[in-house]
């Protein structure tokens, strides 16, 4: 599973990454994490507000930090 955190590295971006890593670890899922920090790369995902979470090249959220249950559902669905 490929997970990307889109954002310039602000506190919200770091929090989104930490919560997502926590969910992945709790589920025992293998995932590759990467950060997308440049505006041209972020805009390629049609994201205008960060932080954003991308799972397997699908934008799951932007402009907020989803709760763990939301992230868990997205990760579980991406595994299927």
N, CA, C and O atoms as CSV, one atom per row, in Angstrom:
chain,resi,resn,atom,element,x,y,z
A,1,UNK,N,N,0.843,-1.166,0.000
A,1,UNK,CA,C,0.000,0.000,0.000
A,1,UNK,C,C,0.896,1.241,0.000
A,1,UNK,O,O,1.888,1.315,0.725
A,2,UNK,N,N,0.521,2.196,-0.823
A,2,UNK,CA,C,1.261,3.455,-0.908
A,2,UNK,C,C,0.452,4.554,-0.235
A,2,UNK,O,O,-0.706,4.789,-0.580
A,3,UNK,N,N,1.069,5.219,0.721
A,3,UNK,CA,C,0.407,6.306,1.437
A,3,UNK,C,C,1.256,7.554,1.294
A,3,UNK,O,O,2.462,7.541,1.537
A,4,UNK,N,N,0.595,8.636,0.894
A,4,UNK,CA,C,1.290,9.915,0.743
A,4,UNK,C,C,0.629,10.966,1.612
A,4,UNK,O,O,-0.596,11.051,1.703
A,5,UNK,N,N,1.472,11.763,2.247
A,5,UNK,CA,C,1.014,12.909,3.021
A,5,UNK,C,C,1.380,14.139,2.202
A,5,UNK,O,O,2.554,14.385,1.928
A,6,UNK,N,N,0.374,14.904,1.816
A,6,UNK,CA,C,0.601,16.102,1.015
A,6,UNK,C,C,0.587,17.313,1.923
A,6,UNK,O,O,-0.374,17.537,2.659
A,7,UNK,N,N,1.648,18.089,1.871
A,7,UNK,CA,C,1.738,19.310,2.666
A,7,UNK,C,C,3.173,19.724,2.846
A,7,UNK,O,O,4.100,18.945,2.624
A,8,UNK,N,N,3.338,20.953,3.248
A,8,UNK,CA,C,4.671,21.548,3.363
A,8,UNK,C,C,5.467,21.154,4.585
A,8,UNK,O,O,6.616,21.572,4.729
A,9,UNK,N,N,4.891,20.364,5.467
A,9,UNK,CA,C,5.619,19.941,6.660
A,9,UNK,C,C,5.139,20.649,7.917
A,9,UNK,O,O,5.846,20.660,8.925
A,10,UNK,N,N,3.960,21.234,7.876
A,10,UNK,CA,C,3.401,21.938,9.031
A,10,UNK,C,C,3.033,20.939,10.125
A,10,UNK,O,O,3.099,19.727,9.919
A,11,UNK,N,N,2.649,21.451,11.274
A,11,UNK,CA,C,2.286,20.598,12.411
A,11,UNK,C,C,1.105,19.690,12.070
A,11,UNK,O,O,1.076,18.533,12.488
A,12,UNK,N,N,0.137,20.203,11.319
A,12,UNK,CA,C,-1.017,19.378,10.936
A,12,UNK,C,C,-0.593,18.240,10.014
A,12,UNK,O,O,-1.112,17.129,10.118
A,13,UNK,N,N,0.342,18.513,9.118
A,13,UNK,CA,C,0.847,17.466,8.220
A,13,UNK,C,C,1.545,16.367,9.027
A,13,UNK,O,O,1.358,15.177,8.773
A,14,UNK,N,N,2.340,16.785,9.987
A,14,UNK,CA,C,3.055,15.822,10.826
A,14,UNK,C,C,2.064,15.000,11.655
A,14,UNK,O,O,2.261,13.799,11.840
A,15,UNK,N,N,1.014,15.630,12.147
A,15,UNK,CA,C,-0.003,14.927,12.945
A,15,UNK,C,C,-0.755,13.917,12.079
A,15,UNK,O,O,-1.015,12.795,12.514
A,16,UNK,N,N,-1.105,14.316,10.853
A,16,UNK,CA,C,-1.789,13.403,9.940
A,16,UNK,C,C,-0.929,12.173,9.672
A,16,UNK,O,O,-1.428,11.048,9.673
A,17,UNK,N,N,0.351,12.387,9.444
A,17,UNK,CA,C,1.247,11.258,9.206
A,17,UNK,C,C,1.322,10.352,10.436
A,17,UNK,O,O,1.271,9.129,10.310
A,18,UNK,N,N,1.442,10.947,11.614
A,18,UNK,CA,C,1.558,10.156,12.844
A,18,UNK,C,C,0.303,9.311,13.083
A,18,UNK,O,O,0.407,8.132,13.421
A,19,UNK,N,N,-0.864,9.898,12.911
A,19,UNK,CA,C,-2.118,9.155,13.121
A,19,UNK,C,C,-2.245,8.039,12.089
A,19,UNK,O,O,-2.658,6.929,12.424
A,20,UNK,N,N,-1.897,8.325,10.847
A,20,UNK,CA,C,-1.997,7.312,9.792
A,20,UNK,C,C,-1.021,6.171,10.042
A,20,UNK,O,O,-1.380,5.005,9.874
A,21,UNK,N,N,0.198,6.487,10.436
A,21,UNK,CA,C,1.172,5.441,10.752
A,21,UNK,C,C,0.682,4.570,11.914
A,21,UNK,O,O,0.862,3.352,11.910
A,22,UNK,N,N,0.065,5.210,12.899
A,22,UNK,CA,C,-0.475,4.486,14.050
A,22,UNK,C,C,-1.543,3.486,13.605
A,22,UNK,O,O,-1.540,2.338,14.049
A,23,UNK,N,N,-2.445,3.913,12.740
A,23,UNK,CA,C,-3.505,3.036,12.243
A,23,UNK,C,C,-2.913,1.867,11.466
A,23,UNK,O,O,-3.304,0.719,11.676
A,24,UNK,N,N,-1.989,2.149,10.585
A,24,UNK,CA,C,-1.369,1.100,9.763
A,24,UNK,C,C,-0.665,0.082,10.657
A,24,UNK,O,O,-0.763,-1.125,10.436
A,25,UNK,N,N,0.042,0.578,11.665
A,25,UNK,CA,C,0.748,-0.319,12.578
A,25,UNK,C,C,-0.241,-1.183,13.368
A,25,UNK,O,O,-0.031,-2.386,13.528
A,26,UNK,N,N,-1.313,-0.565,13.859
A,26,UNK,CA,C,-2.323,-1.311,14.621
A,26,UNK,C,C,-2.968,-2.401,13.774
A,26,UNK,O,O,-3.311,-3.464,14.291
A,27,UNK,N,N,-3.135,-2.149,12.485
A,27,UNK,CA,C,-3.772,-3.106,11.587
A,27,UNK,C,C,-2.796,-4.159,11.068
A,27,UNK,O,O,-3.210,-5.145,10.457
A,28,UNK,N,N,-1.507,-3.954,11.310
A,28,UNK,CA,C,-0.505,-4.906,10.843
A,28,UNK,C,C,-0.348,-4.909,9.330
A,28,UNK,O,O,-0.041,-5.938,8.728
A,29,UNK,N,N,-0.559,-3.759,8.729
A,29,UNK,CA,C,-0.497,-3.624,7.269
A,29,UNK,C,C,0.852,-3.032,6.875
A,29,UNK,O,O,1.368,-2.129,7.533
A,30,UNK,N,N,1.405,-3.555,5.796
A,30,UNK,CA,C,2.648,-2.989,5.278
A,30,UNK,C,C,2.317,-1.842,4.348
A,30,UNK,O,O,1.503,-1.981,3.435
A,31,UNK,N,N,2.952,-0.711,4.585
A,31,UNK,CA,C,2.688,0.464,3.752
A,31,UNK,C,C,3.974,1.254,3.571
A,31,UNK,O,O,4.812,1.331,4.469
A,32,UNK,N,N,4.105,1.832,2.398
A,32,UNK,CA,C,5.205,2.738,2.114
A,32,UNK,C,C,4.677,4.160,2.247
A,32,UNK,O,O,3.706,4.538,1.592
A,33,UNK,N,N,5.320,4.935,3.093
A,33,UNK,CA,C,4.927,6.323,3.303
A,33,UNK,C,C,5.871,7.245,2.554
A,33,UNK,O,O,7.077,7.007,2.487
A,34,UNK,N,N,5.300,8.300,1.994
A,34,UNK,CA,C,6.125,9.349,1.397
A,34,UNK,C,C,5.438,10.686,1.620
A,34,UNK,O,O,4.236,10.762,1.874
A,35,UNK,N,N,6.240,11.733,1.518
A,35,UNK,CA,C,5.716,13.082,1.698
A,35,UNK,C,C,5.813,13.826,0.375
A,35,UNK,O,O,6.820,13.747,-0.328
A,36,UNK,N,N,4.761,14.539,0.054
A,36,UNK,CA,C,4.719,15.367,-1.147
A,36,UNK,C,C,4.654,16.807,-0.656
A,36,UNK,O,O,3.661,17.222,-0.059
A,37,UNK,N,N,5.722,17.572,-0.910
A,37,UNK,CA,C,5.827,18.891,-0.298
A,37,UNK,C,C,5.756,20.064,-1.260
A,37,UNK,O,O,5.454,21.181,-0.839
A,38,UNK,N,N,6.024,19.844,-2.529
A,38,UNK,CA,C,6.053,20.989,-3.443
A,38,UNK,C,C,4.660,21.276,-3.997
A,38,UNK,O,O,3.872,20.359,-4.229
A,39,UNK,N,N,4.368,22.550,-4.205
A,39,UNK,CA,C,3.041,22.941,-4.687
A,39,UNK,C,C,2.686,22.310,-6.034
A,39,UNK,O,O,1.555,21.850,-6.191
A,40,UNK,N,N,3.587,22.265,-7.006
A,40,UNK,CA,C,3.211,21.616,-8.275
A,40,UNK,C,C,2.819,20.149,-8.094
A,40,UNK,O,O,1.874,19.678,-8.726
A,41,UNK,N,N,3.541,19.428,-7.235
A,41,UNK,CA,C,3.211,18.017,-6.982
A,41,UNK,C,C,1.885,17.886,-6.247
A,41,UNK,O,O,1.084,17.005,-6.558
A,42,UNK,N,N,1.651,18.763,-5.269
A,42,UNK,CA,C,0.400,18.725,-4.507
A,42,UNK,C,C,-0.771,19.054,-5.425
A,42,UNK,O,O,-1.806,18.389,-5.375
A,43,UNK,N,N,-0.615,20.066,-6.254
A,43,UNK,CA,C,-1.695,20.467,-7.147
A,43,UNK,C,C,-1.992,19.410,-8.216
A,43,UNK,O,O,-3.086,19.389,-8.781
A,44,UNK,N,N,-1.033,18.544,-8.491
A,44,UNK,CA,C,-1.267,17.456,-9.441
A,44,UNK,C,C,-2.359,16.512,-8.937
A,44,UNK,O,O,-2.973,15.788,-9.721
A,45,UNK,N,N,-2.594,16.527,-7.628
A,45,UNK,CA,C,-3.662,15.713,-7.036
A,45,UNK,C,C,-4.961,16.507,-6.905
A,45,UNK,O,O,-5.910,16.035,-6.279
A,46,UNK,N,N,-5.015,17.703,-7.486
A,46,UNK,CA,C,-6.177,18.597,-7.379
A,46,UNK,C,C,-6.496,18.946,-5.926
A,46,UNK,O,O,-7.657,19.124,-5.558
A,47,UNK,N,N,-5.465,19.038,-5.123
A,47,UNK,CA,C,-5.613,19.409,-3.719
A,47,UNK,C,C,-5.233,20.877,-3.580
A,47,UNK,O,O,-4.153,21.295,-3.996
A,48,UNK,N,N,-6.140,21.655,-2.986
A,48,UNK,CA,C,-5.887,23.075,-2.789
A,48,UNK,C,C,-5.586,23.414,-1.336
A,48,UNK,O,O,-5.014,24.465,-1.049
A,49,UNK,N,N,-5.972,22.520,-0.406
A,49,UNK,CA,C,-5.771,22.764,1.017
A,49,UNK,C,C,-5.095,21.545,1.630
A,49,UNK,O,O,-5.539,20.413,1.434
A,50,UNK,N,N,-4.031,21.781,2.365
A,50,UNK,CA,C,-3.317,20.698,3.038
A,50,UNK,C,C,-3.602,20.778,4.529
A,50,UNK,O,O,-4.036,21.825,5.009
A,51,UNK,N,N,-3.372,19.709,5.272
A,51,UNK,CA,C,-2.772,18.456,4.839
A,51,UNK,C,C,-3.761,17.603,4.053
A,51,UNK,O,O,-4.977,17.751,4.182
A,52,UNK,N,N,-3.220,16.719,3.247
A,52,UNK,CA,C,-4.047,15.793,2.487
A,52,UNK,C,C,-3.466,14.389,2.617
A,52,UNK,O,O,-2.257,14.201,2.753
A,53,UNK,N,N,-4.359,13.423,2.571
A,53,UNK,CA,C,-3.978,12.020,2.668
A,53,UNK,C,C,-4.339,11.316,1.371
A,53,UNK,O,O,-5.481,11.368,0.914
A,54,UNK,N,N,-3.341,10.654,0.784
A,54,UNK,CA,C,-3.537,9.910,-0.458
A,54,UNK,C,C,-3.185,8.450,-0.183
A,54,UNK,O,O,-2.096,8.144,0.302
A,55,UNK,N,N,-4.115,7.559,-0.497
A,55,UNK,CA,C,-3.876,6.123,-0.330
A,55,UNK,C,C,-4.025,5.482,-1.698
A,55,UNK,O,O,-5.069,5.590,-2.341
A,56,UNK,N,N,-2.958,4.809,-2.135
A,56,UNK,CA,C,-2.940,4.157,-3.447
A,56,UNK,C,C,-3.413,5.114,-4.548
A,56,UNK,O,O,-4.241,4.763,-5.389
A,57,UNK,N,N,-2.866,6.322,-4.517
A,57,UNK,CA,C,-3.108,7.366,-5.519
A,57,UNK,C,C,-4.529,7.928,-5.515
A,57,UNK,O,O,-4.927,8.599,-6.467
A,58,UNK,N,N,-5.295,7.663,-4.462
A,58,UNK,CA,C,-6.637,8.242,-4.330
A,58,UNK,C,C,-6.638,9.218,-3.155
A,58,UNK,O,O,-6.263,8.855,-2.040
A,59,UNK,N,N,-7.059,10.456,-3.412
A,59,UNK,CA,C,-7.138,11.458,-2.353
A,59,UNK,C,C,-8.301,11.087,-1.435
A,59,UNK,O,O,-9.450,11.000,-1.866
A,60,UNK,N,N,-7.978,10.873,-0.164
A,60,UNK,CA,C,-8.990,10.474,0.808
A,60,UNK,C,C,-9.504,11.673,1.608
A,60,UNK,O,O,-10.677,11.716,1.979
A,61,UNK,N,N,-8.635,12.636,1.872
A,61,UNK,CA,C,-9.052,13.822,2.618
A,61,UNK,C,C,-8.095,14.958,2.315
A,61,UNK,O,O,-6.951,14.740,1.918
A,62,UNK,N,N,-8.585,16.176,2.510
A,62,UNK,CA,C,-7.715,17.346,2.402
A,62,UNK,C,C,-8.259,18.445,3.294
A,62,UNK,O,O,-9.468,18.581,3.482
A,63,UNK,N,N,-7.341,19.222,3.835
A,63,UNK,CA,C,-7.707,20.357,4.654
A,63,UNK,C,C,-8.082,20.039,6.088
A,63,UNK,O,O,-8.533,20.917,6.823
A,64,UNK,N,N,-7.899,18.789,6.490
A,64,UNK,CA,C,-8.249,18.403,7.860
A,64,UNK,C,C,-7.487,17.139,8.251
A,64,UNK,O,O,-6.860,16.479,7.423
A,65,UNK,N,N,-7.564,16.833,9.535
A,65,UNK,CA,C,-6.995,15.585,10.034
A,65,UNK,C,C,-8.168,14.660,10.369
A,65,UNK,O,O,-8.864,14.880,11.361
A,66,UNK,N,N,-8.389,13.637,9.558
A,66,UNK,CA,C,-9.491,12.700,9.826
A,66,UNK,C,C,-9.245,11.954,11.133
A,66,UNK,O,O,-8.103,11.815,11.572
A,67,UNK,N,N,-10.315,11.480,11.744
A,67,UNK,CA,C,-10.129,10.698,12.967
A,67,UNK,C,C,-9.638,9.293,12.606
A,67,UNK,O,O,-9.691,8.869,11.452
A,68,UNK,N,N,-9.162,8.595,13.627
A,68,UNK,CA,C,-8.565,7.273,13.403
A,68,UNK,C,C,-9.535,6.291,12.773
A,68,UNK,O,O,-9.133,5.466,11.953
A,69,UNK,N,N,-10.812,6.364,13.145
A,69,UNK,CA,C,-11.788,5.425,12.581
A,69,UNK,C,C,-11.951,5.625,11.081
A,69,UNK,O,O,-12.069,4.654,10.335
A,70,UNK,N,N,-11.958,6.873,10.637
A,70,UNK,CA,C,-12.050,7.145,9.195
A,70,UNK,C,C,-10.837,6.576,8.472
A,70,UNK,O,O,-10.965,5.884,7.462
A,71,UNK,N,N,-9.667,6.877,9.004
A,71,UNK,CA,C,-8.424,6.397,8.373
A,71,UNK,C,C,-8.408,4.876,8.367
A,71,UNK,O,O,-8.006,4.264,7.378
A,72,UNK,N,N,-8.840,4.265,9.456
A,72,UNK,CA,C,-8.869,2.799,9.541
A,72,UNK,C,C,-9.755,2.211,8.434
A,72,UNK,O,O,-9.365,1.246,7.776
A,73,UNK,N,N,-10.939,2.788,8.230
A,73,UNK,CA,C,-11.841,2.299,7.172
A,73,UNK,C,C,-11.181,2.429,5.799
A,73,UNK,O,O,-11.244,1.512,4.980
A,74,UNK,N,N,-10.552,3.569,5.562
A,74,UNK,CA,C,-9.910,3.779,4.254
A,74,UNK,C,C,-8.784,2.785,4.016
A,74,UNK,O,O,-8.642,2.242,2.920
A,75,UNK,N,N,-7.986,2.551,5.053
A,75,UNK,CA,C,-6.867,1.622,4.934
A,75,UNK,C,C,-7.392,0.204,4.709
A,75,UNK,O,O,-6.880,-0.523,3.857
A,76,UNK,N,N,-8.405,-0.184,5.468
A,76,UNK,CA,C,-8.981,-1.520,5.303
A,76,UNK,C,C,-9.567,-1.701,3.901
A,76,UNK,O,O,-9.381,-2.751,3.286
A,77,UNK,N,N,-10.261,-0.705,3.401
A,77,UNK,CA,C,-10.842,-0.795,2.050
A,77,UNK,C,C,-9.761,-0.837,0.983
A,77,UNK,O,O,-9.926,-1.506,-0.038
A,78,UNK,N,N,-8.671,-0.143,1.199
A,78,UNK,CA,C,-7.574,-0.135,0.226
A,78,UNK,C,C,-6.865,-1.492,0.190
A,78,UNK,O,O,-6.255,-1.849,-0.818
A,79,UNK,N,N,-6.945,-2.237,1.277
A,79,UNK,CA,C,-6.317,-3.557,1.350
A,79,UNK,C,C,-7.090,-4.606,0.575
A,79,UNK,O,O,-6.523,-5.630,0.195
A,80,UNK,N,N,-8.366,-4.376,0.334
A,80,UNK,CA,C,-9.217,-5.374,-0.322
A,80,UNK,C,C,-8.939,-5.479,-1.793
A,80,UNK,O,O,-9.573,-6.274,-2.486
